[in-house]
Amino acid sequence: MKQIARSPKQIGEALQRARKLQKLSQAEVGFRSGFRQATISSIESGDAGTQLKTLTSVLATLGLELVIQPREGDGQVDLEEIF
């Protein structure tokens, strides 16, 4: 599963999709990653205050990784797209 995510909301949606594809509940992902179910829910809802350590732990639990690459297109960053 390759997906582009440019905002906390899109990251949360991608994580939720991956979790559901693996037929895992938020509680199960939380247990496996050492966080409460409410934390997983918050991440999936796009909470911009999520710590990177928390995000990377949940990514690892789901067998995912974060890849940083240049944006496709003209290279212009529209701040409204980011937030």
C-alpha positions, 0 to 999 in steps of 0.5 A: 500500500503506497499512499501520499499523505500531506497533512495530519488528517491524511496520515491518520486516514492512511493509518486507519486504512492500514489498520482495517486492512489488517483487521485490527481494532484500535485497542489491538494496535494500542496494546501492541504499540504500548498506547491507549486505544484513545491515543490510536483514535486521536492519531487516526482523527488527525491530531496534529499534536501527535509526537513523532515517537508515538507515530513511528511506534504505531507505524512499526506496529502496522508494518509501515514506514515513513518515506520523505521525498520531494513533492511531485508537480511544480515544487511550489508549496501551498500552505493550505494543502499542508494545514 
